[in-house]
Amino acid sequence: LHPSEKEISIEGSRLMLIDDDAGVRGVVAELLSMKGWSVAEFSDAESALDELKSGGFDLVLTDINMPGMSGMDFLHAAKETASEVPVVMITGYPSLDLAVEAMKEGAVDFLAKPFKAEDLHIVIGKALYDSKAKKAATAGPVSRAIEKLPAVARRRLEDKIKELSILHTISETLDTANEKEDIFRKTMDIGQIITDADKAFVMVVEDDNRELVVRAVSGYDEGRLLGSRFSSAEEPFASVIKSRSHSYLNVSGGDLEPLIVGTGEGGRAGALLLAPMLMNNEVVVLLGLGSSMNAPEISNDVLTLVLNLTAKASMKLENITLSENVFSSIIGALNSLINALDARDTYTRDHSNRVTQYALMIAKSMGCEQGVLDSIGFAGPLHDIGKIGVRDDILLKKGSFSVEEREIMKGHVVRGEEILRPLNLLETEKAVVLYHHERWDGGGYPNGLSGDEIPFAARIFSVADTFDAMTSTRPYRKALSRDIARDEIVRCRESQFDPDVVEAFLGSEILKDGNKDKDEE
Ligand SMILES: [Fe+2]
């Protein structure tokens, strides 16, 4: 064995593990023991800190979020009393920014939950190794041995491992992002960790490529900079957009200063890395990473990781935009179908949209949460789409229906649900289409559900649908006045309608003065 390798053995290291969750602690302790490390477990940071003072530990692994003394407070105290012991933080994704904070405060690394056994072993192994290597280097004669080739080669290998684990984090983290804002946030967080930047922002190219609008920020005073606009024709943005390639610059004062220092104080200098995200080969988003430290250049390894990050984020953005576009074209096509359907029967023109508006008014007066409102707004215009399959001579019939014709008409709810099934509608959306003709007393169709068995949104829709049908002129009768229609709905509470929904209908915007009878104008 090379003397230095003998010196830097990490076997038999003593670890301190702090986590208030006994389950997590048990699993992590067992995984650590597998490597031949001995583990002392603590459920709270206070008692761990006392124990740390008595010495004998090679590393601390601590959770960030704990009742009582937090992981961050522990880190502060540990740096004061036992600064030579490396501390690794455990964090959940939402507190990734805390991890960045912890690294700045002196933590040597972090693990984001959920992590794999392999990640745990790599991170802890590396932290132990680094700490022991540092001690060995300062111990004297060994320092020369470390400078020799095997150690250099080993460091390259470690860098490679670290790089791979960052790449792994980039892909794992971005894979869980489903919205643009989420991608922006996560890209900024990871970018900050990679570059150790104190400021980060995301700008979106808007207004026919003329402007850059700041859509996400990190490390600035709350609210500052968010929503600020910059001209895309100005440097350094213009070159980045034109060349579709990153730019690293040292800035001192000028228009860009707020992006770097974020405080507006004059005369401060700093470094800024701008990395573009592309869609269809055009720059659509800029990631900015700023540091108030003036560094003449950026290391190639760091730059490669950042460009990897923006490339992955671009792909994710492109996917999301693509599926949004596909979805909105389908919805557009369905809405044209609905308009065509309403137009077959001149008396019901705009019926579907009007019913949706009424249903939304009732839902609002019941204090429904946004999710329910969104579902009604989306599925409402499509609620009668199943009527597409009903023949004109039945759909437009002026007299009363035969039993057979009535069954065909009733079939529109089931058919509507079948037509929309490939869109994977949410339960509430499906309910609006399938159950808007169910009755409170169980006498409706298609399933004869009653009372609370009928999904809530469908009960709302039923009142809205009936009110609009009564106040519209039909082939066989003129429109009823709103007062008569209202009284009729009140009369049918507890038979046809949910009494609570009727109550909300009476207090809703529908009956306010602004909404005149359609035929009164
Ligand atoms: Fe219907």
Residues whose N, C-alpha, C, O or C-beta is under 5 A from the ligand:
A	BS01	LIG	H383 D384
